[in-house]
Amino acid sequence: MAWTWPTAAFFIFILVALITMGVWERVSPGGNPRRGILGLDTTRGDRLFISIIGSAFIHLGWLGIMGTPLWGAVAISIVFALVVFIWV
């Protein structure tokens, strides 16, 4: 893996997401699981994990089918993450 600006931005995003989730949990504890449309009981951390893993697969699929640039995959991943946090 080449260390480029997009790679660094990805890892910085992961770090910022984890810090944000930690602060959010500290300010407003929300450890109670919520049942979503898939019938899964998930917490905020679970939904963050699902959205990050799903976004990784979206990007891999985009690279395999469309190639670069990845702006379309980024847009789809943002919509996917919003859907996961709202309905899953």
C-alpha positions in Angstrom: 0.0 0.0 0.0 1.4 3.3 -1.0 1.3 6.1 1.5 -0.4 8.9 -0.4 -2.6 11.8 0.7 -5.8 9.8 0.2 -4.4 6.9 2.3 -3.4 9.3 5.0 -6.9 11.0 4.8 -8.5 7.6 5.2 -6.6 6.8 8.4 -7.1 10.3 9.8 -10.9 9.9 9.1 -10.9 6.6 11.1 -9.1 8.3 14.0 -11.5 11.3 13.9 -14.5 9.0 13.7 -13.3 7.0 16.8 -12.6 10.2 18.8 -16.0 11.7 17.8 -17.8 8.5 18.8 -15.9 8.5 22.2 -16.8 12.1 22.9 -20.4 11.5 21.8 -20.7 8.5 24.1 -19.2 10.5 27.0 -21.6 13.5 26.5 -24.7 11.4 25.7 -24.4 7.7 26.8 -26.3 5.6 24.4 -25.3 2.1 25.2 -28.8 0.7 24.8 -29.1 -1.4 21.6 -31.6 -0.3 19.0 -33.4 -2.7 16.7 -33.2 -1.6 13.1 -34.9 -2.7 9.8 -32.7 -5.7 9.5 -33.8 -7.0 12.9 -30.3 -6.5 14.4 -29.8 -5.0 17.8 -27.0 -2.4 17.3 -25.3 0.3 19.3 -23.6 3.4 17.9 -20.3 1.6 17.8 -21.8 -1.3 15.9 -23.3 1.0 13.3 -19.9 2.8 12.9 -18.2 -0.5 12.4 -20.8 -1.7 9.8 -20.6 1.6 7.9 -16.7 1.5 7.8 -16.6 -2.1 6.7 -19.4 -1.5 4.2 -17.6 1.6 2.8 -14.4 -0.4 2.4 -16.3 -3.0 0.3 -18.0 -0.2 -1.7 -14.6 1.2 -2.6 -13.2 -2.1 -3.5 -16.2 -2.9 -5.7 -15.9 0.6 -7.3 -12.2 0.0 -8.0 -12.9 -3.4 -9.5 -15.7 -2.2 -11.8 -15.1 1.5 -12.5 -11.5 2.1 -11.6 -10.4 5.6 -10.5 -11.3 8.3 -9.5 -13.2 7.2 -6.4 -15.5 10.2 -5.9 -18.5 8.1 -6.8 -17.6 5.5 -4.2 -17.1 8.3 -1.6 -20.6 9.6 -2.3 -22.2 6.1 -2.2 -20.3 5.4 1.1 -21.6 8.6 2.7 -25.1 7.8 1.8 -24.6 4.2 3.0 -23.3 5.4 6.4 -26.2 7.8 6.8 -28.6 4.9 6.0 -26.9 2.6 8.5 -26.9 5.2 11.3 -30.6 6.1 10.7 -32.3 2.8 9.9 -30.0 -0.1 10.9 
